Amino acid sequence: GKRGDVRITEGGKYDQPDTQGSFLLDGTNGRHVGTMLFSIWQSALTGQGSHRLQSLSSLQTQLSPAHLIEWRMQQKCRELLESVPGGVDVRRAPCAALPHDIEIRLSTDPHMEWQRVQLKSSHWNAGRRLADVPSHKTVNRQVRAYEDGDFDFLLVTSPQNDVVKGAPESLPFSQQRSQSESASDGCNTDRWRHFYFIPKKVLVDEGVLASAQNDPKGRLTLSLDFSPLPYTGRQGARASRLLKWRLDVGCDPRARERLVKILYKGARCTQDSDLRVNLYISLLS
């Protein structure tokens, strides 16, 4: 069908009694929008009315490539968080305009403050070993680096490109394995095996986040190493220093426990929970 805007005007084609809803629960302004949507879903489920249910795969074909990448990235991040020891409570940011996507805390510590997490996807570019991660936001139509008060952690997923650009002979991802690995090493070579979980303090110290005490401008793009091949870049470079925050959930059985430790250490915990924090980390050690 045609793409474009749907204009809704008072008394117009789309402004009808059966399409009017309210976000108020008291019913003073008509039916609640949740009730309306549930009614539409029920009629579609029974084959009544003009609405039809579609499969998830069918709905995904209606997403733009950029939105589909974003959706896959968020799904993988949630799968990772759901698999950590003890569990993680996850909720969406209270407003989509905020510079973080979700808020998390460990299910084992209800006293932990909710931690703001920015979710990001990465991508390889031609001729480069490192993957690029956008580290900026748009404010008043101007692109700016994220600031140190925008979020508490950055969670980045592996690139969704089919080829590791810049690697020897540009081999497909499935063939980009370390020479020290073998087919029987028990490693999961799935492209989603690597994540980065980086506290904001590290990003401030690295000059990625704009801050008064370090770099007031920050950086619009962050480069990270997701290749399964051994790191061959310059030692001491930012990408080399940030490797310590990479989680290999495919080959490291304690990767998810490391995420817990990073979360605890970087969390803005209340003072009376410090003993529980230290005890929990010691149990994981």
Residue pairs with C-beta under 8 A, 6 or more apart in sequence:
6 14
8 14
8 15
9 15
20 30
20 31
21 30
21 31
21 32
21 33
21 35
21 36
22 28
22 29
22 30
22 31
22 32
22 33
23 32
23 33
24 32
25 32
40 49
40 51
41 53
43 49
43 51
44 51
44 52
44 53
45 53
60 68
60 71
63 71
69 121
69 160
70 121
72 121
72 160
73 119
73 120
73 121
73 157
73 160
74 101
74 119
76 157
76 192
77 102
77 119
77 155
77 157
77 195
78 90
80 155
80 195
80 247
80 249
80 256
80 259
81 88
81 90
81 104
82 88
82 90
83 249
83 256
84 256
84 257
84 259
84 260
85 256
85 257
85 260
85 284
86 106
86 107
86 108
86 260
86 280
87 106
87 107
87 108
88 104
88 105
88 106
88 107
88 263
89 104
89 105
89 106
89 107
90 102
90 103
90 104
91 102
91 103
91 104
91 114
92 101
92 102
92 103
93 100
93 101
93 102
93 103
93 116
98 116
99 118
99 137
99 146
99 147
99 150
99 151
100 116
100 117
100 118
100 150
100 151
100 152
101 117
101 118
101 119
102 116
102 117
102 119
103 114
103 115
103 116
103 117
104 114
104 115
104 117
104 263
105 112
105 113
105 114
105 115
105 267
106 112
106 260
106 263
106 264
106 280
108 280
109 269
109 273
109 276
109 277
109 280
111 269
111 270
111 272
111 273
111 276
112 267
112 269
112 270
112 273
113 267
113 268
113 269
113 270
115 152
115 153
115 263
115 266
115 267
115 268
116 150
116 151
116 152
116 153
117 151
117 152
117 153
117 154
117 155
118 146
118 150
118 151
118 153
118 154
118 155
119 155
119 156
119 157
120 133
120 134
120 135
120 154
120 155
120 156
120 157
121 133
121 156
121 157
121 159
121 160
122 131
122 132
122 133
122 156
122 157
122 158
122 159
122 224
122 226
123 131
123 132
123 159
123 160
123 161
124 131
124 132
124 159
124 161
124 163
124 164
124 165
124 166
124 226
125 131
125 132
125 165
126 165
126 166
127 165
127 166
128 165
128 166
128 223
129 165
129 166
129 167
129 225
129 227
129 232
129 233
130 223
130 224
130 225
130 233
130 239
131 158
131 159
131 223
131 224
131 225
131 226
132 221
132 222
132 223
133 156
133 221
133 222
133 223
133 224
134 220
134 221
134 222
135 145
135 146
135 154
135 203
135 208
135 209
135 218
135 219
135 220
135 221
135 222
136 143
136 144
136 145
136 146
136 220
136 221
137 143
137 144
137 145
137 146
137 150
138 144
143 220
144 210
144 218
145 208
145 209
145 210
145 217
145 218
145 219
145 220
146 203
146 208
146 209
146 210
146 218
147 209
147 210
147 211
147 218
148 200
148 203
148 204
148 209
148 210
148 211
150 200
150 209
151 200
152 199
152 200
152 266
152 267
152 268
153 197
153 198
153 199
153 200
153 262
153 263
153 266
154 196
154 197
154 198
154 200
154 203
155 195
155 196
155 197
156 195
156 196
156 198
156 224
157 192
157 195
158 191
158 192
158 193
158 194
158 195
158 226
159 191
159 226
160 191
161 173
162 172
162 173
163 170
163 171
163 172
163 173
164 170
164 171
164 172
164 173
164 176
164 227
167 176
167 227
167 229
173 191
174 189
176 227
176 228
176 229
177 189
177 228
177 229
178 228
178 229
178 230
180 230
181 187
181 228
181 251
185 251
186 251
187 193
187 250
187 251
188 249
188 250
188 251
189 228
189 250
190 250
192 249
192 250
193 228
193 248
193 249
193 250
193 251
194 226
194 228
194 246
194 247
194 248
194 249
194 250
195 246
195 247
195 249
196 224
196 242
196 245
196 246
196 247
197 245
197 247
197 259
197 262
197 263
198 242
198 245
199 262
199 265
199 266
200 209
200 266
201 266
202 242
202 245
203 209
204 211
204 213
204 214
205 214
206 238
206 241
206 242
207 214
207 215
207 218
207 219
208 218
208 219
208 222
209 218
210 216
210 217
210 218
211 218
223 238
223 239
224 239
224 242
224 246
225 231
225 233
225 239
225 240
225 242
225 243
225 246
226 246
231 239
231 240
231 243
233 239
233 240
234 240
245 262
247 255
247 256
247 258
247 259
248 255
249 255
249 256
252 258
254 284
257 284
260 280
260 281
260 284
261 281
261 284
264 277
264 280
264 281
265 281
267 277
269 277
